[in-house]
Amino acid sequence: MSKKELLKLDEELAFKLQAKEDEEEKLAREKAQKVEEANIAWDDIQAKVEADYQLAQRLQAQEQEELSDVEKATLFVQLLEKRRKHFAAKRTEEKKNRPPIKS
């Protein structure tokens, strides 16, 4: 082969090698972009899961607080009923022990 043919062959090889490197770089950039998009999507999913978890925690705490309020109200009603019965029994006892009224 002549020197001119070798130079032309070298140029063609260099051109093909550069094209291949450019294509590899392009593929690497596309892959990196897809990985970044996947990471962003994953971060979004994790943020939504965390928000749902925190909401569930707040709702559970609120339900427990409301249950406590219902329990408190029930206990209060029971206490009032006991006091009513106690004072009714006390009044009945006082009426029994009262001397008869003379007219």
N, CA, C and O atoms as a GROMACS GRO file, in nm:
protein
  412
    1MET      N    1   0.084  -0.119   0.000
    1MET     CA    2   0.000   0.000   0.000
    1MET      C    3   0.088   0.124   0.000
    1MET      O    4   0.197   0.128   0.056
    2SER      N    5   0.035   0.222  -0.064
    2SER     CA    6   0.111   0.346  -0.071
    2SER      C    7   0.085   0.429   0.053
    2SER      O    8  -0.009   0.406   0.129
    3LYS      N    9   0.173   0.526   0.071
    3LYS     CA   10   0.163   0.616   0.186
    3LYS      C   11   0.031   0.692   0.183
    3LYS      O   12  -0.031   0.713   0.287
    4LYS      N   13  -0.011   0.732   0.068
    4LYS     CA   14  -0.137   0.806   0.051
    4LYS      C   15  -0.255   0.719   0.092
    4LYS      O   16  -0.346   0.766   0.160
    5GLU      N   17  -0.254   0.593   0.052
    5GLU     CA   18  -0.362   0.500   0.086
    5GLU      C   19  -0.364   0.472   0.237
    5GLU      O   20  -0.471   0.463   0.298
    6LEU      N   21  -0.244   0.460   0.296
    6LEU     CA   22  -0.235   0.439   0.442
    6LEU      C   23  -0.290   0.560   0.518
    6LEU      O   24  -0.362   0.543   0.617
    7LEU      N   25  -0.257   0.679   0.474
    7LEU     CA   26  -0.310   0.800   0.539
    7LEU      C   27  -0.462   0.807   0.528
    7LEU      O   28  -0.532   0.841   0.623
    8LYS      N   29  -0.511   0.773   0.409
    8LYS     CA   30  -0.657   0.774   0.389
    8LYS      C   31  -0.723   0.671   0.480
    8LYS      O   32  -0.827   0.697   0.539
    9LEU      N   33  -0.661   0.551   0.490
    9LEU     CA   34  -0.714   0.444   0.576
    9LEU      C   35  -0.710   0.488   0.723
    9LEU      O   36  -0.804   0.464   0.798
   10ASP      N   37  -0.599   0.553   0.763
   10ASP     CA   38  -0.588   0.605   0.901
   10ASP      C   39  -0.695   0.708   0.930
   10ASP      O   40  -0.755   0.707   1.037
   11GLU      N   41  -0.720   0.797   0.834
   11GLU     CA   42  -0.823   0.900   0.852
   11GLU      C   43  -0.962   0.837   0.867
   11GLU      O   44  -1.042   0.877   0.951
   12GLU      N   45  -0.989   0.738   0.784
   12GLU     CA   46  -1.118   0.669   0.792
   12GLU      C   47  -1.133   0.599   0.926
   12GLU      O   48  -1.238   0.606   0.989
   13LEU      N   49  -1.025   0.532   0.970
   13LEU     CA   50  -1.029   0.464   1.100
   13LEU      C   51  -1.047   0.564   1.214
   13LEU      O   52  -1.124   0.540   1.306
   14ALA      N   53  -0.976   0.676   1.206
   14ALA     CA   54  -0.988   0.780   1.309
   14ALA      C   55  -1.130   0.836   1.310
   14ALA      O   56  -1.188   0.860   1.417
   15PHE      N   57  -1.186   0.857   1.193
   15PHE     CA   58  -1.323   0.908   1.183
   15PHE      C   59  -1.422   0.807   1.244
   15PHE      O   60  -1.510   0.845   1.322
   16LYS      N   61  -1.405   0.679   1.209
   16LYS     CA   62  -1.494   0.575   1.264
   16LYS      C   63  -1.476   0.563   1.415
   16LYS      O   64  -1.574   0.549   1.488
   17LEU      N   65  -1.352   0.570   1.462
   17LEU     CA   66  -1.325   0.562   1.606
   17LEU      C   67  -1.388   0.681   1.678
   17LEU      O   68  -1.448   0.664   1.784
   18GLN      N   69  -1.375   0.800   1.621
   18GLN     CA   70  -1.436   0.919   1.682
   18GLN      C   71  -1.588   0.906   1.683
   18GLN      O   72  -1.652   0.942   1.782
   19ALA      N   73  -1.646   0.857   1.576
   19ALA     CA   74  -1.792   0.838   1.568
   19ALA      C   75  -1.837   0.738   1.674
   19ALA      O   76  -1.941   0.755   1.738
   20LYS      N   77  -1.757   0.632   1.690
   20LYS     CA   78  -1.791   0.531   1.792
   20LYS      C   79  -1.782   0.591   1.932
   20LYS      O   80  -1.870   0.567   2.015
   21GLU      N   81  -1.678   0.668   1.958
   21GLU     CA   82  -1.663   0.732   2.089
   21GLU      C   83  -1.777   0.830   2.114
   21GLU      O   84  -1.830   0.837   2.224
   22ASP      N   85  -1.814   0.906   2.011
   22ASP     CA   86  -1.926   1.000   2.024
   22ASP      C   87  -2.055   0.925   2.056
   22ASP      O   88  -2.133   0.969   2.141
   23GLU      N   89  -2.076   0.814   1.989
   23GLU     CA   90  -2.196   0.733   2.014
   23GLU      C   91  -2.196   0.677   2.156
   23GLU      O   92  -2.299   0.676   2.222
   24GLU      N   93  -2.080   0.630   2.203
   24GLU     CA   94  -2.068   0.578   2.339
   24GLU      C   95  -2.096   0.688   2.442
   24GLU      O   96  -2.163   0.665   2.543
   25GLU      N   97  -2.042   0.807   2.416
   25GLU     CA   98  -2.067   0.920   2.506
   25GLU      C   99  -2.216   0.955   2.509
   25GLU      O  100  -2.273   0.982   2.615
   26LYS      N  101  -2.277   0.954   2.392
   26LYS     CA  102  -2.421   0.984   2.384
   26LYS      C  103  -2.501   0.880   2.462
   26LYS      O  104  -2.591   0.916   2.538
   27LEU      N  105  -2.468   0.752   2.445
   27LEU     CA  106  -2.536   0.646   2.518
   27LEU      C  107  -2.514   0.659   2.669
   27LEU      O  108  -2.606   0.638   2.748
   28ALA      N  109  -2.391   0.695   2.708
   28ALA     CA  110  -2.360   0.714   2.850
   28ALA      C  111  -2.441   0.829   2.908
   28ALA      O  112  -2.494   0.819   3.019
   29ARG      N  113  -2.452   0.940   2.832
   29ARG     CA  114  -2.532   1.055   2.878
   29ARG      C  115  -2.680   1.016   2.891
   29ARG      O  116  -2.745   1.052   2.989
   30GLU      N  117  -2.731   0.943   2.792
   30GLU     CA  118  -2.872   0.900   2.797
   30GLU      C  119  -2.897   0.809   2.916
   30GLU      O  120  -2.998   0.820   2.984
   31LYS      N  121  -2.802   0.718   2.939
   31LYS     CA  122  -2.815   0.626   3.053
   31LYS      C  123  -2.812   0.705   3.185
   31LYS      O  124  -2.892   0.680   3.274
   32ALA      N  125  -2.720   0.799   3.195
   32ALA     CA  126  -2.711   0.881   3.316
   32ALA      C  127  -2.840   0.961   3.336
   32ALA      O  128  -2.886   0.976   3.449
   33GLN      N  129  -2.896   1.012   3.228
   33GLN     CA  130  -3.021   1.088   3.238
   33GLN      C  131  -3.134   0.998   3.286
   33GLN      O  132  -3.215   1.038   3.370
   34LYS      N  133  -3.141   0.875   3.232
   34LYS     CA  134  -3.246   0.782   3.274
   34LYS      C  135  -3.230   0.745   3.422
   34LYS      O  136  -3.329   0.735   3.495
   35VAL      N  137  -3.106   0.724   3.463
   35VAL     CA  138  -3.080   0.693   3.605
   35VAL      C  139  -3.124   0.811   3.692
   35VAL      O  140  -3.185   0.791   3.796
   36GLU      N  141  -3.092   0.932   3.649
   36GLU     CA  142  -3.131   1.052   3.725
   36GLU      C  143  -3.283   1.063   3.732
   36GLU      O  144  -3.338   1.093   3.838
   37GLU      N  145  -3.351   1.039   3.620
   37GLU     CA  146  -3.497   1.044   3.620
   37GLU      C  147  -3.556   0.937   3.711
   37GLU      O  148  -3.654   0.962   3.780
   38ALA      N  149  -3.495   0.818   3.710
   38ALA     CA  150  -3.542   0.710   3.797
   38ALA      C  151  -3.520   0.748   3.943
   38ALA      O  152  -3.606   0.722   4.028
   39ASN      N  153  -3.407   0.810   3.974
   39ASN     CA  154  -3.379   0.853   4.111
   39ASN      C  155  -3.479   0.959   4.156
   39ASN      O  156  -3.527   0.956   4.270
   40ILE      N  157  -3.509   1.052   4.067
   40ILE     CA  158  -3.607   1.156   4.100
   40ILE      C  159  -3.744   1.094   4.125
   40ILE      O  160  -3.813   1.129   4.221
   41ALA      N  161  -3.782   1.000   4.039
   41ALA     CA  162  -3.911   0.932   4.056
   41ALA      C  163  -3.912   0.856   4.188
   41ALA      O  164  -4.012   0.858   4.260
   42TRP      N  165  -3.802   0.789   4.220
   42TRP     CA  166  -3.794   0.714   4.346
   42TRP      C  167  -3.803   0.809   4.466
   42TRP      O  168  -3.872   0.780   4.564
   43ASP      N  169  -3.734   0.922   4.457
   43ASP     CA  170  -3.741   1.022   4.565
   43ASP      C  171  -3.885   1.071   4.583
   43ASP      O  172  -3.931   1.089   4.695
   44ASP      N  173  -3.955   1.092   4.471
   44ASP     CA  174  -4.095   1.135   4.480
   44ASP      C  175  -4.179   1.029   4.549
   44ASP      O  176  -4.263   1.061   4.633
   45ILE      N  177  -4.158   0.904   4.514
   45ILE     CA  178  -4.233   0.794   4.576
   45ILE      C  179  -4.204   0.789   4.725
   45ILE      O  180  -4.295   0.775   4.806
   46GLN      N  181  -4.077   0.800   4.761
   46GLN     CA  182  -4.040   0.797   4.903
   46GLN      C  183  -4.103   0.914   4.978
   46GLN      O  184  -4.149   0.898   5.091
   47ALA      N  185  -4.105   1.031   4.916
   47ALA     CA  186  -4.165   1.148   4.981
   47ALA      C  187  -4.315   1.126   5.002
   47ALA      O  188  -4.368   1.161   5.107
   48LYS      N  189  -4.382   1.068   4.902
   48LYS     CA  190  -4.525   1.041   4.916
   48LYS      C  191  -4.552   0.937   5.025
   48LYS      O  192  -4.647   0.950   5.103
   49VAL      N  193  -4.469   0.833   5.030
   49VAL     CA  194  -4.484   0.730   5.134
   49VAL      C  195  -4.465   0.792   5.272
   49VAL      O  196  -4.541   0.764   5.365
   50GLU      N  197  -4.364   0.876   5.286
   50GLU     CA  198  -4.337   0.943   5.414
   50GLU      C  199  -4.453   1.034   5.453
   50GLU      O  200  -4.494   1.037   5.570
   51ALA      N  201  -4.507   1.108   5.356
   51ALA     CA  202  -4.621   1.196   5.384
   51ALA      C  203  -4.742   1.114   5.427
   51ALA      O  204  -4.813   1.151   5.520
   52ASP      N  205  -4.767   1.002   5.358
   52ASP     CA  206  -4.878   0.914   5.395
   52ASP      C  207  -4.859   0.858   5.535
   52ASP      O  208  -4.954   0.849   5.613
   53TYR      N  209  -4.735   0.820   5.568
   53TYR     CA  210  -4.706   0.765   5.700
   53TYR      C  211  -4.732   0.870   5.809
   53TYR      O  212  -4.793   0.841   5.911
   54GLN      N  213  -4.683   0.991   5.784
   54GLN     CA  214  -4.705   1.098   5.883
   54GLN      C  215  -4.853   1.129   5.900
   54GLN      O  216  -4.900   1.153   6.011
   55LEU      N  217  -4.928   1.130   5.790
   55LEU     CA  218  -5.071   1.152   5.797
   55LEU      C  219  -5.139   1.042   5.877
   55LEU      O  220  -5.226   1.069   5.960
   56ALA      N  221  -5.099   0.918   5.853
   56ALA     CA  222  -5.156   0.805   5.927
   56ALA      C  223  -5.125   0.818   6.077
   56ALA      O  224  -5.210   0.789   6.160
   57GLN      N  225  -5.005   0.860   6.109
   57GLN     CA  226  -4.967   0.880   6.250
   57GLN      C  227  -5.055   0.987   6.315
   57GLN      O  228  -5.104   0.969   6.427
   58ARG      N  229  -5.074   1.100   6.243
   58ARG     CA  230  -5.157   1.208   6.298
   58ARG      C  231  -5.301   1.163   6.316
   58ARG      O  232  -5.363   1.191   6.418
   59LEU      N  233  -5.354   1.091   6.217
   59LEU     CA  234  -5.493   1.044   6.227
   59LEU      C  235  -5.509   0.946   6.341
   59LEU      O  236  -5.609   0.949   6.412
   60GLN      N  237  -5.411   0.858   6.358
   60GLN     CA  238  -5.418   0.761   6.466
   60GLN      C  239  -5.413   0.833   6.601
   60GLN      O  240  -5.488   0.798   6.692
   61ALA      N  241  -5.326   0.931   6.614
   61ALA     CA  242  -5.318   1.008   6.739
   61ALA      C  243  -5.449   1.081   6.764
   61ALA      O  244  -5.497   1.086   6.878
   62GLN      N  245  -5.508   1.138   6.659
   62GLN     CA  246  -5.634   1.210   6.672
   62GLN      C  247  -5.745   1.113   6.714
   62GLN      O  248  -5.826   1.147   6.801
   63GLU      N  249  -5.749   0.994   6.654
   63GLU     CA  250  -5.851   0.896   6.692
   63GLU      C  251  -5.835   0.855   6.837
   63GLU      O  252  -5.934   0.841   6.909
   64GLN      N  253  -5.711   0.836   6.881
   64GLN     CA  254  -5.687   0.799   7.020
   64GLN      C  255  -5.731   0.912   7.113
   64GLN      O  256  -5.787   0.887   7.220
   65GLU      N  257  -5.705   1.035   7.073
   65GLU     CA  258  -5.746   1.149   7.154
   65GLU      C  259  -5.899   1.156   7.162
   65GLU      O  260  -5.955   1.180   7.269
   66GLU      N  261  -5.965   1.136   7.048
   66GLU     CA  262  -6.111   1.138   7.047
   66GLU      C  263  -6.167   1.024   7.131
   66GLU      O  264  -6.265   1.042   7.204
   67LEU      N  265  -6.103   0.907   7.122
   67LEU     CA  266  -6.146   0.794   7.203
   67LEU      C  267  -6.130   0.828   7.350
   67LEU      O  268  -6.217   0.797   7.432
   68SER      N  269  -6.019   0.893   7.383
   68SER     CA  270  -5.998   0.935   7.521
   68SER      C  271  -6.108   1.032   7.564
   68SER      O  272  -6.157   1.023   7.676
   69ASP      N  273  -6.147   1.124   7.475
   69ASP     CA  274  -6.254   1.217   7.508
   69ASP      C  275  -6.385   1.142   7.531
   69ASP      O  276  -6.460   1.175   7.623
   70VAL      N  277  -6.412   1.042   7.448
   70VAL     CA  278  -6.534   0.962   7.466
   70VAL      C  279  -6.527   0.887   7.598
   70VAL      O  280  -6.625   0.881   7.672
   71GLU      N  281  -6.411   0.830   7.627
   71GLU     CA  282  -6.395   0.760   7.755
   71GLU      C  283  -6.412   0.855   7.873
   71GLU      O  284  -6.476   0.821   7.973
   72LYS      N  285  -6.355   0.975   7.861
   72LYS     CA  286  -6.370   1.075   7.967
   72LYS      C  287  -6.517   1.111   7.986
   72LYS      O  288  -6.565   1.120   8.099
   73ALA      N  289  -6.588   1.131   7.877
   73ALA     CA  290  -6.730   1.165   7.886
   73ALA      C  291  -6.808   1.052   7.951
   73ALA      O  292  -6.896   1.077   8.033
   74THR      N  293  -6.776   0.928   7.916
   74THR     CA  294  -6.844   0.812   7.975
   74THR      C  295  -6.818   0.807   8.125
   74THR      O  296  -6.910   0.785   8.204
   75LEU      N  297  -6.694   0.826   8.164
   75LEU     CA  298  -6.661   0.825   8.306
   75LEU      C  299  -6.731   0.939   8.380
   75LEU      O  300  -6.778   0.921   8.492
   76PHE      N  301  -6.737   1.054   8.317
   76PHE     CA  302  -6.804   1.169   8.378
   76PHE      C  303  -6.953   1.139   8.400
   76PHE      O  304  -7.008   1.169   8.506
   77VAL      N  305  -7.016   1.080   8.300
   77VAL     CA  306  -7.158   1.046   8.312
   77VAL      C  307  -7.177   0.943   8.424
   77VAL      O  308  -7.271   0.953   8.502
   78GLN      N  309  -7.088   0.845   8.431
   78GLN     CA  310  -7.096   0.744   8.538
   78GLN      C  311  -7.079   0.809   8.675
   78GLN      O  312  -7.151   0.775   8.769
   79LEU      N  313  -6.985   0.902   8.686
   79LEU     CA  314  -6.964   0.972   8.812
   79LEU      C  315  -7.088   1.053   8.851
   79LEU      O  316  -7.130   1.050   8.967
   80LEU      N  317  -7.146   1.124   8.755
   80LEU     CA  318  -7.267   1.201   8.784
   80LEU      C  319  -7.381   1.109   8.830
   80LEU      O  320  -7.455   1.143   8.922
   81GLU      N  321  -7.394   0.995   8.765
   81GLU     CA  322  -7.498   0.901   8.802
   81GLU      C  323  -7.476   0.848   8.944
   81GLU      O  324  -7.572   0.836   9.020
   82LYS      N  325  -7.353   0.816   8.980
   82LYS     CA  326  -7.322   0.770   9.116
   82LYS      C  327  -7.355   0.878   9.219
   82LYS      O  328  -7.412   0.849   9.324
   83ARG      N  329  -7.318   1.002   9.188
   83ARG     CA  330  -7.347   1.113   9.281
   83ARG      C  331  -7.498   1.133   9.296
   83ARG      O  332  -7.547   1.156   9.406
   84ARG      N  333  -7.569   1.124   9.183
   84ARG     CA  334  -7.714   1.139   9.189
   84ARG      C  335  -7.775   1.031   9.279
   84ARG      O  336  -7.861   1.060   9.362
   85LYS      N  337  -7.731   0.908   9.261
   85LYS     CA  338  -7.783   0.797   9.342
   85LYS      C  339  -7.745   0.816   9.489
   85LYS      O  340  -7.825   0.792   9.579
   86HIS      N  341  -7.620   0.859   9.512
   86HIS     CA  342  -7.574   0.880   9.650
   86HIS      C  343  -7.660   0.985   9.721
   86HIS      O  344  -7.706   0.963   9.833
   87PHE      N  345  -7.680   1.097   9.656
   87PHE     CA  346  -7.758   1.204   9.720
   87PHE      C  347  -7.906   1.168   9.728
   87PHE      O  348  -7.975   1.209   9.822
   88ALA      N  349  -7.956   1.092   9.633
   88ALA     CA  350  -8.095   1.046   9.642
   88ALA      C  351  -8.111   0.952   9.761
   88ALA      O  352  -8.208   0.961   9.836
   89ALA      N  353  -8.014   0.862   9.780
   89ALA     CA  354  -8.018   0.770   9.894
   89ALA      C  355  -8.003   0.848  10.025
   89ALA      O  356  -8.068   0.815  10.124
   90LYS      N  357  -7.920   0.949  10.025
   90LYS     CA  358  -7.900   1.030  10.146
   90LYS      C  359  -8.028   1.106  10.182
   90LYS      O  360  -8.066   1.113  10.299
   91ARG      N  361  -8.095   1.161  10.080
   91ARG     CA  362  -8.222   1.231  10.106
   91ARG      C  363  -8.327   1.133  10.159
   91ARG      O  364  -8.403   1.165  10.251
   92THR      N  365  -8.331   1.015  10.102
   92THR     CA  366  -8.427   0.914  10.147
   92THR      C  367  -8.398   0.877  10.291
   92THR      O  368  -8.490   0.865  10.372
   93GLU      N  369  -8.271   0.860  10.324
   93GLU     CA  370  -8.231   0.826  10.462
   93GLU      C  371  -8.269   0.940  10.558
   93GLU      O  372  -8.317   0.914  10.668
   94GLU      N  373  -8.247   1.064  10.517
   94GLU     CA  374  -8.281   1.178  10.602
   94GLU      C  375  -8.431   1.185  10.625
   94GLU      O  376  -8.476   1.219  10.734
   95LYS      N  377  -8.509   1.153  10.522
   95LYS     CA  378  -8.655   1.155  10.536
   95LYS      C  379  -8.701   1.049  10.635
   95LYS      O  380  -8.795   1.071  10.712
   96LYS      N  381  -8.636   0.932  10.633
   96LYS     CA  382  -8.672   0.824  10.725
   96LYS      C  383  -8.640   0.864  10.869
   96LYS      O  384  -8.718   0.835  10.960
   97ASN      N  385  -8.529   0.929  10.888
   97ASN     CA  386  -8.483   0.962  11.024
   97ASN      C  387  -8.541   1.093  11.076
   97ASN      O  388  -8.514   1.129  11.191
   98ARG      N  389  -8.617   1.162  11.000
   98ARG     CA  390  -8.678   1.289  11.042
   98ARG      C  391  -8.793   1.260  11.139
   98ARG      O  392  -8.870   1.166  11.119
   99PRO      N  393  -8.802   1.340  11.240
   99PRO     CA  394  -8.919   1.321  11.327
   99PRO      C  395  -9.046   1.362  11.252
   99PRO      O  396  -9.044   1.453  11.169
  100PRO      N  397  -9.153   1.297  11.281
  100PRO     CA  398  -9.278   1.332  11.212
  100PRO      C  399  -9.318   1.478  11.244
  100PRO      O  400  -9.294   1.530  11.353
  101ILE      N  401  -9.378   1.538  11.147
  101ILE     CA  402  -9.422   1.677  11.162
  101ILE      C  403  -9.556   1.674  11.236
  101ILE      O  404  -9.648   1.602  11.200
  102LYS      N  405  -9.563   1.755  11.340
  102LYS     CA  406  -9.688   1.764  11.418
  102LYS      C  407  -9.767   1.881  11.367
  102LYS      O  408  -9.716   1.991  11.348
  103SER      N  409  -9.894   1.853  11.345
  103SER     CA  410  -9.976   1.960  11.300
  103SER      C  411 -10.071   2.005  11.404
  103SER      O  412 -10.149   2.097  11.380
   0.00000   0.00000   0.00000
